[in-house]
Amino acid sequence: MTVKFAWGITGAGDFMPESVQVMKEIVTEHDVTVLVFVSKAGLQVLKWYKLMDELKSITSKIRTEIDANTPFVVSALQRKVYQFLVVMPATANTVAKIAHGIADTLITNSVAQAMKTAVPIYVYPVDQKPGIVTTVLPSGDKLELATREVDLENVERLRAMTGMTILSCPSEIKEHLPKYLK
């Protein structure tokens, strides 16, 4: 049986290449169909990292956000056309909005509506570890960033939500696939 899931991509550069690579591995190794929907900022970051061709090798179903309901991803999620939703990588902004019930973007609205129909949600927040993290820019340069306390608090809010699983790294999504590969 083909597993169908939806993957929301936000504008987080941190772990963007790793997220795309993990999804490419999943599509190569398993019978899966993926709907990709990308925030406006996510599209910019994918282009900066030169990952659009890589993304197109994963699926031909790539939709870019126009507004919170366009393209209309929510209906397919609520009707369970897709067995689960992945948001990876997730910016601190996206995590904060979800944590506080704000559904004003395609990705945050999709999460809110998926929660209403008990669609399992997997989120990889890039700002989930305390301290300094080092990210690699599209140029190859490294940038050190400090995770804010408020970002950690918002991740904990997500962790406490019913139906929400917080991934500790992009590859962790692979551990959850077997329950859908029946």
TORBAVEX-154226 format. One record per residue: x, y, z of N, C-alpha, C, O in turn; residue in one letter. Coordinates in nm, 3 decimals, always signed. Layout:
BEGIN
FISE / X / Y / Z / X / Y / Z / X / Y / Z / X / Y / Z / a
...
This chain:
BEGIN
FISE / +0.083 / -0.118 / +0.000 / +0.000 / +0.000 / +0.000 / +0.088 / +0.125 / +0.000 / +0.184 / +0.134 / +0.076 / m
FISE / +0.055 / +0.218 / -0.084 / +0.129 / +0.343 / -0.091 / +0.096 / +0.431 / +0.028 / -0.021 / +0.453 / +0.060 / t
FISE / +0.199 / +0.482 / +0.094 / +0.182 / +0.578 / +0.203 / +0.180 / +0.716 / +0.141 / +0.267 / +0.751 / +0.061 / v
FISE / +0.080 / +0.795 / +0.179 / +0.070 / +0.932 / +0.131 / +0.082 / +1.026 / +0.249 / +0.010 / +1.012 / +0.348 / k
FISE / +0.173 / +1.122 / +0.238 / +0.183 / +1.222 / +0.343 / +0.211 / +1.358 / +0.285 / +0.255 / +1.371 / +0.171 / f
FISE / +0.185 / +1.460 / +0.366 / +0.209 / +1.598 / +0.326 / +0.330 / +1.650 / +0.403 / +0.350 / +1.619 / +0.520 / a
FISE / +0.410 / +1.730 / +0.334 / +0.532 / +1.786 / +0.394 / +0.532 / +1.937 / +0.374 / +0.537 / +1.986 / +0.262 / w
FISE / +0.526 / +2.010 / +0.485 / +0.533 / +2.155 / +0.483 / +0.674 / +2.202 / +0.509 / +0.738 / +2.157 / +0.604 / g
FISE / +0.723 / +2.291 / +0.424 / +0.859 / +2.344 / +0.437 / +0.851 / +2.493 / +0.467 / +0.793 / +2.569 / +0.390 / i
FISE / +0.911 / +2.535 / +0.578 / +0.914 / +2.676 / +0.615 / +1.047 / +2.738 / +0.570 / +1.127 / +2.673 / +0.503 / t
FISE / +1.069 / +2.861 / +0.608 / +1.189 / +2.934 / +0.566 / +1.311 / +2.915 / +0.654 / +1.396 / +3.004 / +0.659 / g
FISE / +1.322 / +2.805 / +0.722 / +1.440 / +2.778 / +0.805 / +1.553 / +2.725 / +0.717 / +1.537 / +2.624 / +0.649 / a
FISE / +1.664 / +2.793 / +0.717 / +1.779 / +2.745 / +0.641 / +1.851 / +2.633 / +0.714 / +1.907 / +2.542 / +0.653 / g
FISE / +1.848 / +2.642 / +0.848 / +1.914 / +2.542 / +0.929 / +1.847 / +2.407 / +0.906 / +1.726 / +2.394 / +0.925 / d
FISE / +1.923 / +2.310 / +0.867 / +1.877 / +2.173 / +0.842 / +1.789 / +2.160 / +0.718 / +1.723 / +2.057 / +0.700 / f
FISE / +1.786 / +2.261 / +0.632 / +1.710 / +2.249 / +0.507 / +1.772 / +2.141 / +0.417 / +1.699 / +2.053 / +0.370 / m
FISE / +1.904 / +2.145 / +0.391 / +1.962 / +2.040 / +0.305 / +1.940 / +1.900 / +0.362 / +1.911 / +1.806 / +0.288 / p
FISE / +1.955 / +1.886 / +0.494 / +1.937 / +1.755 / +0.558 / +1.792 / +1.708 / +0.547 / +1.766 / +1.589 / +0.528 / e
FISE / +1.699 / +1.800 / +0.560 / +1.556 / +1.765 / +0.550 / +1.523 / +1.715 / +0.410 / +1.454 / +1.615 / +0.394 / s
FISE / +1.572 / +1.784 / +0.309 / +1.548 / +1.743 / +0.171 / +1.613 / +1.607 / +0.145 / +1.553 / +1.521 / +0.081 / v
FISE / +1.732 / +1.586 / +0.195 / +1.802 / +1.458 / +0.176 / +1.726 / +1.343 / +0.241 / +1.713 / +1.236 / +0.181 / q
FISE / +1.676 / +1.364 / +0.361 / +1.600 / +1.259 / +0.431 / +1.475 / +1.223 / +0.352 / +1.442 / +1.105 / +0.337 / v
FISE / +1.405 / +1.323 / +0.302 / +1.284 / +1.295 / +0.225 / +1.317 / +1.223 / +0.094 / +1.241 / +1.137 / +0.049 / m
FISE / +1.428 / +1.259 / +0.034 / +1.470 / +1.189 / -0.088 / +1.497 / +1.041 / -0.058 / +1.458 / +0.954 / -0.135 / k
FISE / +1.562 / +1.014 / +0.053 / +1.588 / +0.875 / +0.094 / +1.457 / +0.800 / +0.118 / +1.443 / +0.685 / +0.076 / e
FISE / +1.362 / +0.864 / +0.184 / +1.233 / +0.798 / +0.213 / +1.162 / +0.762 / +0.084 / +1.111 / +0.650 / +0.070 / i
FISE / +1.158 / +0.854 / -0.011 / +1.090 / +0.830 / -0.138 / +1.161 / +0.720 / -0.218 / +1.096 / +0.641 / -0.286 / v
FISE / +1.292 / +0.716 / -0.209 / +1.369 / +0.615 / -0.280 / +1.352 / +0.476 / -0.218 / +1.347 / +0.376 / -0.290 / t
FISE / +1.344 / +0.469 / -0.086 / +1.343 / +0.342 / -0.015 / +1.204 / +0.283 / +0.009 / +1.191 / +0.164 / +0.040 / e
FISE / +1.099 / +0.365 / -0.006 / +0.965 / +0.318 / +0.030 / +0.863 / +0.356 / -0.077 / +0.888 / +0.443 / -0.161 / h
FISE / +0.749 / +0.290 / -0.072 / +0.638 / +0.320 / -0.161 / +0.558 / +0.434 / -0.100 / +0.460 / +0.411 / -0.028 / d
FISE / +0.599 / +0.557 / -0.128 / +0.535 / +0.674 / -0.070 / +0.505 / +0.778 / -0.178 / +0.573 / +0.786 / -0.281 / v
FISE / +0.403 / +0.856 / -0.151 / +0.369 / +0.972 / -0.232 / +0.369 / +1.091 / -0.139 / +0.309 / +1.087 / -0.031 / t
FISE / +0.435 / +1.198 / -0.180 / +0.448 / +1.315 / -0.094 / +0.392 / +1.438 / -0.164 / +0.426 / +1.468 / -0.278 / v
FISE / +0.304 / +1.508 / -0.093 / +0.263 / +1.641 / -0.135 / +0.350 / +1.739 / -0.060 / +0.351 / +1.739 / +0.063 / l
FISE / +0.422 / +1.823 / -0.131 / +0.507 / +1.924 / -0.067 / +0.438 / +2.059 / -0.081 / +0.397 / +2.098 / -0.190 / v
FISE / +0.426 / +2.128 / +0.031 / +0.378 / +2.265 / +0.024 / +0.477 / +2.353 / +0.098 / +0.522 / +2.322 / +0.209 / f
FISE / +0.510 / +2.464 / +0.034 / +0.623 / +2.548 / +0.075 / +0.574 / +2.688 / +0.108 / +0.497 / +2.748 / +0.032 / v
FISE / +0.620 / +2.741 / +0.221 / +0.589 / +2.881 / +0.253 / +0.664 / +2.972 / +0.157 / +0.757 / +2.929 / +0.089 / s
FISE / +0.624 / +3.097 / +0.152 / +0.692 / +3.193 / +0.065 / +0.840 / +3.203 / +0.101 / +0.926 / +3.203 / +0.013 / k
FISE / +0.868 / +3.210 / +0.230 / +1.008 / +3.216 / +0.275 / +1.080 / +3.084 / +0.248 / +1.198 / +3.082 / +0.216 / a
FISE / +1.008 / +2.974 / +0.261 / +1.066 / +2.843 / +0.232 / +1.113 / +2.833 / +0.089 / +1.219 / +2.776 / +0.062 / g
FISE / +1.036 / +2.888 / -0.004 / +1.074 / +2.888 / -0.144 / +1.204 / +2.965 / -0.164 / +1.292 / +2.921 / -0.238 / l
FISE / +1.216 / +3.081 / -0.100 / +1.340 / +3.160 / -0.109 / +1.460 / +3.081 / -0.059 / +1.565 / +3.078 / -0.123 / q
FISE / +1.443 / +3.017 / +0.056 / +1.554 / +2.943 / +0.116 / +1.593 / +2.822 / +0.031 / +1.711 / +2.794 / +0.013 / v
FISE / +1.494 / +2.751 / -0.022 / +1.524 / +2.639 / -0.111 / +1.606 / +2.686 / -0.231 / +1.700 / +2.617 / -0.273 / l
FISE / +1.573 / +2.801 / -0.285 / +1.648 / +2.856 / -0.398 / +1.788 / +2.898 / -0.356 / +1.883 / +2.874 / -0.429 / k
FISE / +1.802 / +2.961 / -0.239 / +1.934 / +3.001 / -0.190 / +2.027 / +2.881 / -0.176 / +2.145 / +2.887 / -0.209 / w
FISE / +1.971 / +2.773 / -0.126 / +2.051 / +2.652 / -0.106 / +2.059 / +2.565 / -0.232 / +2.118 / +2.458 / -0.231 / y
FISE / +1.999 / +2.615 / -0.341 / +1.998 / +2.544 / -0.470 / +1.943 / +2.402 / -0.456 / +2.002 / +2.305 / -0.504 / k
FISE / +1.827 / +2.392 / -0.390 / +1.765 / +2.263 / -0.362 / +1.637 / +2.237 / -0.441 / +1.573 / +2.134 / -0.420 / l
FISE / +1.599 / +2.327 / -0.530 / +1.472 / +2.309 / -0.602 / +1.476 / +2.185 / -0.693 / +1.378 / +2.110 / -0.697 / m
FISE / +1.585 / +2.163 / -0.764 / +1.593 / +2.044 / -0.848 / +1.587 / +1.917 / -0.765 / +1.524 / +1.818 / -0.803 / d
FISE / +1.652 / +1.920 / -0.651 / +1.650 / +1.806 / -0.558 / +1.507 / +1.780 / -0.510 / +1.461 / +1.666 / -0.504 / e
FISE / +1.437 / +1.888 / -0.477 / +1.299 / +1.876 / -0.431 / +1.210 / +1.820 / -0.542 / +1.124 / +1.736 / -0.515 / l
FISE / +1.230 / +1.865 / -0.664 / +1.151 / +1.815 / -0.777 / +1.179 / +1.668 / -0.806 / +1.095 / +1.601 / -0.865 / k
FISE / +1.295 / +1.617 / -0.764 / +1.323 / +1.475 / -0.782 / +1.248 / +1.389 / -0.678 / +1.235 / +1.268 / -0.695 / s
FISE / +1.199 / +1.453 / -0.573 / +1.124 / +1.384 / -0.469 / +0.978 / +1.369 / -0.509 / +0.917 / +1.264 / -0.489 / i
FISE / +0.922 / +1.476 / -0.565 / +0.780 / +1.474 / -0.603 / +0.752 / +1.582 / -0.707 / +0.821 / +1.683 / -0.714 / t
FISE / +0.651 / +1.558 / -0.786 / +0.606 / +1.661 / -0.880 / +0.495 / +1.745 / -0.816 / +0.452 / +1.846 / -0.872 / s
FISE / +0.450 / +1.702 / -0.700 / +0.343 / +1.773 / -0.629 / +0.404 / +1.874 / -0.533 / +0.414 / +1.848 / -0.413 / k
FISE / +0.445 / +1.990 / -0.585 / +0.502 / +2.097 / -0.504 / +0.411 / +2.218 / -0.519 / +0.388 / +2.267 / -0.629 / i
FISE / +0.361 / +2.265 / -0.406 / +0.271 / +2.380 / -0.405 / +0.335 / +2.491 / -0.321 / +0.393 / +2.466 / -0.216 / r
FISE / +0.323 / +2.614 / -0.370 / +0.379 / +2.728 / -0.299 / +0.266 / +2.813 / -0.241 / +0.166 / +2.840 / -0.307 / t
FISE / +0.285 / +2.855 / -0.117 / +0.187 / +2.936 / -0.046 / +0.153 / +3.065 / -0.121 / +0.240 / +3.138 / -0.167 / e
FISE / +0.023 / +3.089 / -0.132 / -0.027 / +3.217 / -0.179 / -0.087 / +3.290 / -0.059 / -0.061 / +3.408 / -0.037 / i
FISE / -0.168 / +3.217 / +0.018 / -0.221 / +3.270 / +0.143 / -0.251 / +3.151 / +0.235 / -0.214 / +3.037 / +0.203 / d
FISE / -0.316 / +3.175 / +0.346 / -0.337 / +3.070 / +0.447 / -0.423 / +2.954 / +0.398 / -0.422 / +2.847 / +0.459 / a
FISE / -0.497 / +2.974 / +0.290 / -0.583 / +2.868 / +0.237 / -0.554 / +2.832 / +0.092 / -0.625 / +2.751 / +0.032 / n
FISE / -0.450 / +2.892 / +0.036 / -0.420 / +2.867 / -0.105 / -0.272 / +2.836 / -0.121 / -0.187 / +2.915 / -0.079 / t
FISE / -0.242 / +2.721 / -0.182 / -0.331 / +2.619 / -0.235 / -0.409 / +2.550 / -0.123 / -0.368 / +2.551 / -0.007 / p
FISE / -0.521 / +2.490 / -0.159 / -0.613 / +2.434 / -0.061 / -0.569 / +2.295 / -0.017 / -0.621 / +2.193 / -0.063 / f
FISE / -0.473 / +2.294 / +0.073 / -0.416 / +2.170 / +0.127 / -0.503 / +2.115 / +0.240 / -0.512 / +1.994 / +0.260 / v
FISE / -0.568 / +2.205 / +0.311 / -0.643 / +2.169 / +0.431 / -0.748 / +2.061 / +0.405 / -0.761 / +1.967 / +0.483 / v
FISE / -0.822 / +2.074 / +0.298 / -0.929 / +1.978 / +0.269 / -0.875 / +1.836 / +0.259 / -0.933 / +1.744 / +0.316 / s
FISE / -0.766 / +1.818 / +0.186 / -0.707 / +1.684 / +0.171 / -0.657 / +1.630 / +0.305 / -0.666 / +1.510 / +0.332 / a
FISE / -0.603 / +1.718 / +0.388 / -0.559 / +1.674 / +0.522 / -0.679 / +1.632 / +0.606 / -0.677 / +1.526 / +0.669 / l
FISE / -0.782 / +1.713 / +0.606 / -0.899 / +1.682 / +0.689 / -0.972 / +1.558 / +0.641 / -1.031 / +1.485 / +0.722 / q
FISE / -0.971 / +1.532 / +0.511 / -1.035 / +1.412 / +0.457 / -0.943 / +1.290 / +0.465 / -0.978 / +1.181 / +0.422 / r
FISE / -0.824 / +1.311 / +0.522 / -0.725 / +1.206 / +0.544 / -0.677 / +1.141 / +0.415 / -0.647 / +1.022 / +0.410 / k
FISE / -0.670 / +1.224 / +0.310 / -0.605 / +1.181 / +0.186 / -0.459 / +1.152 / +0.217 / -0.397 / +1.064 / +0.158 / v
FISE / -0.405 / +1.229 / +0.310 / -0.267 / +1.211 / +0.355 / -0.271 / +1.155 / +0.496 / -0.347 / +1.202 / +0.581 / y
FISE / -0.189 / +1.054 / +0.521 / -0.192 / +0.983 / +0.648 / -0.129 / +1.061 / +0.763 / -0.164 / +1.040 / +0.879 / q
FISE / -0.037 / +1.150 / +0.730 / +0.023 / +1.233 / +0.832 / +0.082 / +1.357 / +0.767 / +0.094 / +1.367 / +0.645 / f
FISE / +0.118 / +1.453 / +0.853 / +0.175 / +1.580 / +0.810 / +0.311 / +1.597 / +0.876 / +0.326 / +1.576 / +0.996 / l
FISE / +0.409 / +1.637 / +0.796 / +0.543 / +1.668 / +0.846 / +0.568 / +1.816 / +0.821 / +0.542 / +1.865 / +0.711 / v
FISE / +0.619 / +1.887 / +0.920 / +0.664 / +2.025 / +0.902 / +0.812 / +2.024 / +0.938 / +0.850 / +2.009 / +1.054 / v
FISE / +0.895 / +2.042 / +0.834 / +1.040 / +2.024 / +0.854 / +1.117 / +2.092 / +0.742 / +1.090 / +2.067 / +0.625 / m
FISE / +1.212 / +2.175 / +0.775 / +1.239 / +2.232 / +0.905 / +1.136 / +2.339 / +0.939 / +1.078 / +2.401 / +0.850 / p
FISE / +1.113 / +2.361 / +1.068 / +1.017 / +2.460 / +1.115 / +1.090 / +2.575 / +1.181 / +1.170 / +2.556 / +1.273 / a
FISE / +1.061 / +2.695 / +1.134 / +1.121 / +2.814 / +1.194 / +1.065 / +2.838 / +1.334 / +0.960 / +2.784 / +1.370 / t
FISE / +1.135 / +2.920 / +1.410 / +1.085 / +2.961 / +1.542 / +0.953 / +3.036 / +1.527 / +0.866 / +3.025 / +1.613 / a
FISE / +0.938 / +3.112 / +1.420 / +0.814 / +3.185 / +1.395 / +0.697 / +3.090 / +1.375 / +0.590 / +3.109 / +1.434 / n
FISE / +0.716 / +2.988 / +1.292 / +0.610 / +2.889 / +1.268 / +0.575 / +2.816 / +1.397 / +0.458 / +2.796 / +1.428 / t
FISE / +0.677 / +2.775 / +1.472 / +0.655 / +2.705 / +1.598 / +0.577 / +2.792 / +1.695 / +0.485 / +2.745 / +1.761 / v
FISE / +0.614 / +2.920 / +1.705 / +0.544 / +3.013 / +1.796 / +0.398 / +3.028 / +1.757 / +0.310 / +3.028 / +1.843 / a
FISE / +0.372 / +3.040 / +1.628 / +0.233 / +3.055 / +1.583 / +0.152 / +2.930 / +1.615 / +0.040 / +2.940 / +1.666 / k
FISE / +0.206 / +2.814 / +1.587 / +0.134 / +2.690 / +1.618 / +0.112 / +2.679 / +1.769 / +0.003 / +2.643 / +1.814 / i
FISE / +0.214 / +2.710 / +1.846 / +0.207 / +2.698 / +1.992 / +0.099 / +2.789 / +2.052 / +0.042 / +2.759 / +2.157 / a
FISE / +0.072 / +2.898 / +1.985 / -0.025 / +2.995 / +2.037 / -0.154 / +3.001 / +1.956 / -0.233 / +3.094 / +1.970 / h
FISE / -0.175 / +2.899 / +1.871 / -0.301 / +2.887 / +1.801 / -0.322 / +2.984 / +1.685 / -0.435 / +3.007 / +1.644 / g
FISE / -0.215 / +3.040 / +1.634 / -0.226 / +3.133 / +1.522 / -0.214 / +3.054 / +1.392 / -0.115 / +2.983 / +1.371 / i
FISE / -0.314 / +3.067 / +1.307 / -0.320 / +2.987 / +1.185 / -0.333 / +3.079 / +1.063 / -0.429 / +3.069 / +0.987 / a
FISE / -0.237 / +3.169 / +1.046 / -0.248 / +3.271 / +0.941 / -0.154 / +3.250 / +0.822 / -0.137 / +3.339 / +0.739 / d
FISE / -0.092 / +3.132 / +0.814 / -0.010 / +3.097 / +0.698 / -0.056 / +2.960 / +0.649 / -0.129 / +2.891 / +0.720 / t
FISE / -0.014 / +2.923 / +0.532 / -0.054 / +2.793 / +0.478 / -0.012 / +2.680 / +0.572 / -0.088 / +2.587 / +0.597 / l
FISE / +0.110 / +2.688 / +0.624 / +0.159 / +2.579 / +0.709 / +0.092 / +2.581 / +0.846 / +0.049 / +2.476 / +0.893 / i
FISE / +0.081 / +2.697 / +0.910 / +0.018 / +2.700 / +1.043 / -0.130 / +2.666 / +1.035 / -0.184 / +2.602 / +1.125 / t
FISE / -0.197 / +2.708 / +0.929 / -0.338 / +2.672 / +0.911 / -0.352 / +2.523 / +0.886 / -0.444 / +2.460 / +0.938 / n
FISE / -0.264 / +2.466 / +0.807 / -0.268 / +2.321 / +0.780 / -0.250 / +2.242 / +0.908 / -0.319 / +2.143 / +0.930 / s
FISE / -0.158 / +2.285 / +0.993 / -0.137 / +2.217 / +1.121 / -0.263 / +2.229 / +1.207 / -0.310 / +2.130 / +1.263 / v
FISE / -0.317 / +2.349 / +1.217 / -0.436 / +2.370 / +1.301 / -0.552 / +2.283 / +1.253 / -0.621 / +2.220 / +1.335 / a
FISE / -0.574 / +2.278 / +1.124 / -0.686 / +2.201 / +1.070 / -0.660 / +2.050 / +1.079 / -0.753 / +1.973 / +1.103 / q
FISE / -0.536 / +2.008 / +1.060 / -0.502 / +1.866 / +1.074 / -0.526 / +1.820 / +1.218 / -0.571 / +1.708 / +1.241 / a
FISE / -0.495 / +1.907 / +1.313 / -0.517 / +1.872 / +1.454 / -0.665 / +1.849 / +1.482 / -0.701 / +1.764 / +1.564 / m
FISE / -0.751 / +1.924 / +1.416 / -0.896 / +1.912 / +1.440 / -0.952 / +1.778 / +1.395 / -1.058 / +1.736 / +1.441 / k
FISE / -0.882 / +1.710 / +1.304 / -0.930 / +1.580 / +1.256 / -0.834 / +1.467 / +1.293 / -0.836 / +1.360 / +1.233 / t
FISE / -0.750 / +1.492 / +1.392 / -0.659 / +1.391 / +1.447 / -0.562 / +1.332 / +1.345 / -0.527 / +1.214 / +1.352 / a
FISE / -0.518 / +1.414 / +1.250 / -0.413 / +1.372 / +1.158 / -0.280 / +1.384 / +1.233 / -0.251 / +1.492 / +1.285 / v
FISE / -0.200 / +1.279 / +1.242 / -0.073 / +1.288 / +1.312 / +0.018 / +1.393 / +1.249 / +0.027 / +1.406 / +1.126 / p
FISE / +0.086 / +1.469 / +1.334 / +0.173 / +1.578 / +1.289 / +0.311 / +1.557 / +1.349 / +0.327 / +1.531 / +1.468 / i
FISE / +0.412 / +1.569 / +1.261 / +0.553 / +1.558 / +1.301 / +0.622 / +1.689 / +1.266 / +0.619 / +1.733 / +1.152 / y
FISE / +0.684 / +1.750 / +1.366 / +0.748 / +1.880 / +1.346 / +0.894 / +1.872 / +1.387 / +0.929 / +1.819 / +1.492 / v
FISE / +0.980 / +1.927 / +1.300 / +1.121 / +1.941 / +1.337 / +1.151 / +2.091 / +1.354 / +1.179 / +2.160 / +1.256 / y
FISE / +1.147 / +2.141 / +1.480 / +1.180 / +2.281 / +1.505 / +1.333 / +2.298 / +1.508 / +1.403 / +2.225 / +1.578 / p
FISE / +1.382 / +2.393 / +1.433 / +1.527 / +2.411 / +1.430 / +1.579 / +2.470 / +1.561 / +1.695 / +2.450 / +1.596 / v
FISE / +1.495 / +2.543 / +1.633 / +1.537 / +2.606 / +1.759 / +1.481 / +2.529 / +1.878 / +1.389 / +2.576 / +1.945 / d
FISE / +1.536 / +2.410 / +1.905 / +1.483 / +2.328 / +2.013 / +1.587 / +2.288 / +2.116 / +1.554 / +2.222 / +2.215 / q
FISE / +1.712 / +2.325 / +2.094 / +1.818 / +2.289 / +2.188 / +1.875 / +2.417 / +2.250 / +1.904 / +2.513 / +2.178 / k
FISE / +1.891 / +2.418 / +2.382 / +1.945 / +2.537 / +2.446 / +2.092 / +2.560 / +2.408 / +2.166 / +2.467 / +2.379 / p
FISE / +2.130 / +2.687 / +2.411 / +2.270 / +2.720 / +2.386 / +2.294 / +2.773 / +2.247 / +2.205 / +2.826 / +2.181 / g
FISE / +2.417 / +2.756 / +2.204 / +2.460 / +2.805 / +2.072 / +2.457 / +2.690 / +1.972 / +2.507 / +2.580 / +2.000 / i
FISE / +2.397 / +2.715 / +1.857 / +2.398 / +2.617 / +1.749 / +2.472 / +2.678 / +1.631 / +2.469 / +2.799 / +1.610 / v
FISE / +2.538 / +2.594 / +1.555 / +2.610 / +2.639 / +1.436 / +2.538 / +2.589 / +1.313 / +2.511 / +2.469 / +1.299 / t
FISE / +2.506 / +2.680 / +1.224 / +2.440 / +2.645 / +1.099 / +2.533 / +2.677 / +0.982 / +2.622 / +2.761 / +0.993 / t
FISE / +2.510 / +2.610 / +0.873 / +2.591 / +2.632 / +0.753 / +2.507 / +2.710 / +0.653 / +2.398 / +2.668 / +0.615 / v
FISE / +2.559 / +2.823 / +0.610 / +2.491 / +2.909 / +0.514 / +2.506 / +2.853 / +0.372 / +2.591 / +2.766 / +0.349 / l
FISE / +2.426 / +2.900 / +0.277 / +2.439 / +2.852 / +0.139 / +2.581 / +2.871 / +0.082 / +2.623 / +2.795 / -0.005 / p
FISE / +2.652 / +2.971 / +0.131 / +2.789 / +2.997 / +0.085 / +2.889 / +2.896 / +0.141 / +3.002 / +2.887 / +0.092 / s
FISE / +2.847 / +2.819 / +0.242 / +2.937 / +2.726 / +0.309 / +2.993 / +2.784 / +0.439 / +3.051 / +2.712 / +0.520 / g
FISE / +2.975 / +2.914 / +0.458 / +3.019 / +2.977 / +0.583 / +2.935 / +2.927 / +0.699 / +2.821 / +2.885 / +0.680 / d
FISE / +2.993 / +2.932 / +0.818 / +2.921 / +2.890 / +0.938 / +2.873 / +3.012 / +1.015 / +2.939 / +3.116 / +1.017 / k
FISE / +2.758 / +2.997 / +1.078 / +2.698 / +3.105 / +1.156 / +2.653 / +3.047 / +1.288 / +2.583 / +2.945 / +1.292 / l
FISE / +2.693 / +3.112 / +1.397 / +2.650 / +3.068 / +1.530 / +2.528 / +3.148 / +1.573 / +2.523 / +3.270 / +1.561 / e
FISE / +2.429 / +3.075 / +1.625 / +2.305 / +3.136 / +1.669 / +2.272 / +3.089 / +1.810 / +2.293 / +2.973 / +1.844 / l
FISE / +2.220 / +3.179 / +1.891 / +2.178 / +3.144 / +2.027 / +2.028 / +3.117 / +2.026 / +1.950 / +3.197 / +1.975 / a
FISE / +1.989 / +3.004 / +2.081 / +1.847 / +2.972 / +2.091 / +1.787 / +3.052 / +2.206 / +1.840 / +3.053 / +2.317 / t
FISE / +1.677 / +3.119 / +2.178 / +1.611 / +3.200 / +2.279 / +1.525 / +3.113 / +2.372 / +1.475 / +3.009 / +2.331 / r
FISE / +1.511 / +3.156 / +2.494 / +1.429 / +3.084 / +2.592 / +1.284 / +3.071 / +2.544 / +1.222 / +2.967 / +2.561 / e
FISE / +1.232 / +3.176 / +2.484 / +1.094 / +3.174 / +2.435 / +1.076 / +3.067 / +2.327 / +0.970 / +3.005 / +2.318 / v
FISE / +1.178 / +3.044 / +2.245 / +1.170 / +2.941 / +2.142 / +1.164 / +2.802 / +2.205 / +1.089 / +2.716 / +2.160 / d
FISE / +1.244 / +2.782 / +2.310 / +1.241 / +2.654 / +2.380 / +1.105 / +2.631 / +2.446 / +1.053 / +2.519 / +2.444 / l
FISE / +1.048 / +2.736 / +2.503 / +0.916 / +2.726 / +2.565 / +0.809 / +2.689 / +2.462 / +0.721 / +2.608 / +2.489 / e
FISE / +0.819 / +2.748 / +2.343 / +0.720 / +2.718 / +2.239 / +0.731 / +2.574 / +2.191 / +0.630 / +2.511 / +2.161 / n
FISE / +0.853 / +2.523 / +2.182 / +0.870 / +2.382 / +2.144 / +0.804 / +2.292 / +2.249 / +0.740 / +2.193 / +2.215 / v
FISE / +0.820 / +2.328 / +2.375 / +0.757 / +2.248 / +2.482 / +0.604 / +2.254 / +2.473 / +0.536 / +2.156 / +2.500 / e
FISE / +0.552 / +2.369 / +2.434 / +0.406 / +2.381 / +2.414 / +0.360 / +2.284 / +2.304 / +0.258 / +2.217 / +2.318 / r
FISE / +0.437 / +2.279 / +2.196 / +0.403 / +2.185 / +2.087 / +0.410 / +2.041 / +2.136 / +0.323 / +1.960 / +2.106 / l
FISE / +0.515 / +2.011 / +2.210 / +0.535 / +1.875 / +2.259 / +0.415 / +1.827 / +2.343 / +0.385 / +1.708 / +2.346 / r
FISE / +0.349 / +1.921 / +2.410 / +0.236 / +1.887 / +2.496 / +0.104 / +1.874 / +2.420 / +0.003 / +1.832 / +2.478 / a
FISE / +0.102 / +1.909 / +2.293 / -0.022 / +1.904 / +2.215 / -0.054 / +1.762 / +2.170 / +0.035 / +1.686 / +2.131 / m
FISE / -0.181 / +1.727 / +2.177 / -0.228 / +1.596 / +2.134 / -0.206 / +1.580 / +1.983 / -0.241 / +1.667 / +1.904 / t
FISE / -0.148 / +1.466 / +1.946 / -0.128 / +1.435 / +1.805 / -0.002 / +1.495 / +1.745 / +0.024 / +1.479 / +1.625 / g
FISE / +0.076 / +1.563 / +1.825 / +0.197 / +1.632 / +1.778 / +0.321 / +1.556 / +1.828 / +0.333 / +1.525 / +1.946 / m
FISE / +0.411 / +1.527 / +1.736 / +0.539 / +1.464 / +1.771 / +0.649 / +1.559 / +1.728 / +0.653 / +1.606 / +1.615 / t
FISE / +0.740 / +1.587 / +1.822 / +0.854 / +1.673 / +1.793 / +0.972 / +1.584 / +1.757 / +1.013 / +1.497 / +1.835 / i
FISE / +1.026 / +1.606 / +1.639 / +1.142 / +1.530 / +1.593 / +1.269 / +1.595 / +1.645 / +1.281 / +1.718 / +1.645 / l
FISE / +1.364 / +1.515 / +1.690 / +1.490 / +1.569 / +1.742 / +1.592 / +1.596 / +1.630 / +1.688 / +1.670 / +1.650 / s
FISE / +1.569 / +1.535 / +1.514 / +1.654 / +1.558 / +1.396 / +1.573 / +1.518 / +1.274 / +1.476 / +1.443 / +1.287 / c
FISE / +1.608 / +1.565 / +1.156 / +1.530 / +1.531 / +1.037 / +1.516 / +1.381 / +1.013 / +1.409 / +1.335 / +0.974 / p
FISE / +1.622 / +1.305 / +1.034 / +1.616 / +1.161 / +1.003 / +1.524 / +1.084 / +1.097 / +1.489 / +0.969 / +1.067 / s
FISE / +1.484 / +1.143 / +1.209 / +1.395 / +1.073 / +1.302 / +1.260 / +1.039 / +1.239 / +1.192 / +0.947 / +1.285 / e
FISE / +1.220 / +1.112 / +1.136 / +1.093 / +1.082 / +1.070 / +1.093 / +0.939 / +1.017 / +0.987 / +0.875 / +1.009 / i
FISE / +1.209 / +0.889 / +0.981 / +1.218 / +0.751 / +0.931 / +1.174 / +0.649 / +1.035 / +1.121 / +0.543 / +0.999 / k
FISE / +1.193 / +0.678 / +1.162 / +1.154 / +0.586 / +1.270 / +1.002 / +0.575 / +1.282 / +0.952 / +0.476 / +1.335 / e
FISE / +0.931 / +0.675 / +1.233 / +0.785 / +0.675 / +1.245 / +0.715 / +0.614 / +1.124 / +0.596 / +0.584 / +1.130 / h
FISE / +0.788 / +0.595 / +1.015 / +0.728 / +0.541 / +0.893 / +0.671 / +0.401 / +0.905 / +0.564 / +0.375 / +0.849 / l
FISE / +0.735 / +0.308 / +0.976 / +0.684 / +0.170 / +0.979 / +0.538 / +0.157 / +1.020 / +0.469 / +0.067 / +0.971 / p
FISE / +0.489 / +0.244 / +1.106 / +0.348 / +0.233 / +1.148 / +0.251 / +0.265 / +1.034 / +0.133 / +0.230 / +1.042 / k
FISE / +0.300 / +0.330 / +0.929 / +0.215 / +0.362 / +0.814 / +0.238 / +0.267 / +0.697 / +0.158 / +0.262 / +0.604 / y
FISE / +0.346 / +0.192 / +0.701 / +0.384 / +0.101 / +0.592 / +0.325 / -0.039 / +0.613 / +0.399 / -0.138 / +0.614 / l
FISE / +0.197 / -0.048 / +0.630 / +0.132 / -0.176 / +0.659 / +0.084 / -0.243 / +0.534 / +0.027 / -0.352 / +0.540 / k
